[in-house]
Amino acid sequence: MTFRRLIGFAFPYWLRLAFCVFLMMGETIAALCVPWLGGKFADGLLNNKGLGLGTISISLLMLFGARALFQVVQRTVLASTSEQILARLRIELYDHLQALPIGFFHSRRLGDILALLTYEIERLSGFITGTLLGIIPLVLTVIGALVLMVKIDALMAIPVILCIPVFIIAMKIFGRRLRPLAGQAQKAYAASVAIAEENLGMLPAIKSFSREVHESERHALQIDEVRNLDTQMVRIQAKLGPMMQFIAASAIVILLWVAGDRVISGDLGPEELVAFLLYSALLTRPFAGLANLWGETQVARGTLSRLDDVLGQLPEDQEGGLDAGAARGAISYKDVAFSYLDRPNVLCGIDLEIKAGEIVALTGKNGAGKSTLVDLLLRFYEPKHGQITLDGVDIQQLSLGSLRRNIGVVPQQVLLFDGSVSLNIMFGNPNATQAQMEKAAELAQAADFIGTLPEGYETLIGDKGVRLSGGQRQRIALARALVKNPAILILDEPTAMFDPEGERSFVAEAKEALKGRTVILITHRPASLALADRIICMSEGRVTDEKIGSDRTRLAEGSQ
């Protein structure tokens, strides 16, 4: 199944690859002609008969020139094709990864995914156009040389033919050692990528706790493991090629022994002897090449297995189902239960009604299930049992695209791109006009500080918005959600990065932005609860209390 998928990746380029195979066949034919002409040359030199030495020399030069031309054109076409296959592989894999459910990424390390998307895919592309396609000239050379050797002298060809099973057995023995090593090397490389990615993201924490030396040592140890495993694989492959050449050379020595007796007896002429020996020497290259191919195939099988695992995961169906249209925003949870893989229930029979246009605050200790309620509404996960409806329709019946288009999210950990302010806001709605973008920024109380930036809306904010303060990042995130003009707005700790004065200002000014929308507000902060029409207190996956009006602050303080 894995190699069938590999052929599927290469199939769109079959015409180019077929042309390269044609060139390889031409190169192989030219290579097989050289020993024959070499024999003719020896015959003309020793016996002064047959083709003239000048004619043979010119023919040899033409053959060498044809081989060089074939190689140049073939390598040029293959290099271009390899880059195209690599680009297609990366695009298809990335698009598939992006379409997978959130749960897939929670069960795998980011380093494994990044390693597959970069390093391993690149090696696989080279395997398709280099190693795999290279089988053809190698096999043709072996078959052609053996056939011509049998034709010249069947008895002398027997030692060469007997080398083939020895060659196959040796490859299998070394292959058994290579395949597990390839898997371990991939895991070690993925771990090194994960450490680097994690540490660069945590650099402020590493520096503040003076952990640079420790983290450098941890990364260096992982790189050493990668190096050791790669070195072991290289050593095995380094042994395999020369061993095959030794087997082939041993066969040639035996041939010389046998050939000496046959030349003395007159059964074999100088022309046949030279041609036979040149064909024997020609076989050493494909034997060594096939040995390397065997090792590289073991490595590629591991990559293909991991690629199959990812591409075999079912993606989310964005458009299948009913169109939610422009939702009113009425949400209902009916006996909803949920648990993450191999963990106890996070939600236990939740019943909750949220009216259209209502602002509901969810409060409670960490782990109470507040964020999980939101994740289920967005269908990042599916409930274990129970039903969630939007405007009376089960969200399982709605297309994911239309459902999520009605929901705007401002997460606690704000995720921003390394780009301009306008790019980050317009991410919420790429079709929005400049006026709509600026209106969203005003509603989010972001317009004032944006106006003070060096280039206003075109100011670059750095990776993850590093050039902005925490409160500014949250306002940009709110503007991004508002430019979408969603019926439902989810605010997860929207004032976590504000000081008390900033929080009071935000709460006072946010009412206009929230007007007419269904809002789910996740917060522990008493001041933010002033926005809510109703407060739902959760504990251990259950709704434990509900308050309206003057009891808001007391309830929030008691839930912390």
Secondary structure, 3 states (H helix, E strand, C coil): CHHHHHHHHHHHHHHHHHHHHHHHHHHHHHHHHHHHHHHHHHHHHHHCCCCCHHHHHHHHHHHHHHHHHHHHHHHHHHHHHHHHHHHHHHHHHHHHHHHCCHHHHHCCCHHHHHHHHHHHHHHHHHHHHHHHCCHHHHHHHHHHHHHHHHHHCHHHHHHHHHHHHHHHHHHHHHHHHHHHHHHHHHHHHHHHHHHHHHHHHCHHHHHHCCCHHHHHHHHHHHHHHHHHHHHHHHHHHHHHHHHHHHHHHHHHHHHHHHHHHHHHHCCCCHHHHHHHHHHHHHHHHHHHHHHHHHHHHHHHHHHHHHHHHHHCCCCCCCCCCECCCCCCCCEEEEEEEEECCCCCEEEEEEEEEECCCCEEEEEECCCCCHHHHHHHHCCCCCCCEEEEEECCEEHHHECHHHHHHCEEEECCCCCCCCCEHHHHHHCCCCCCCHHHHHHHHHHCCCHHHHHHCCCHHHCECCHHHCCCCHHHHHHHHHHHHHCCCCCEEEEECCCCCCCHHHHHHHHHHHHHHHCCCEEEEECCCHHHHHHCCEEEEEECCEEEEEECHHHHHHHHHHHC
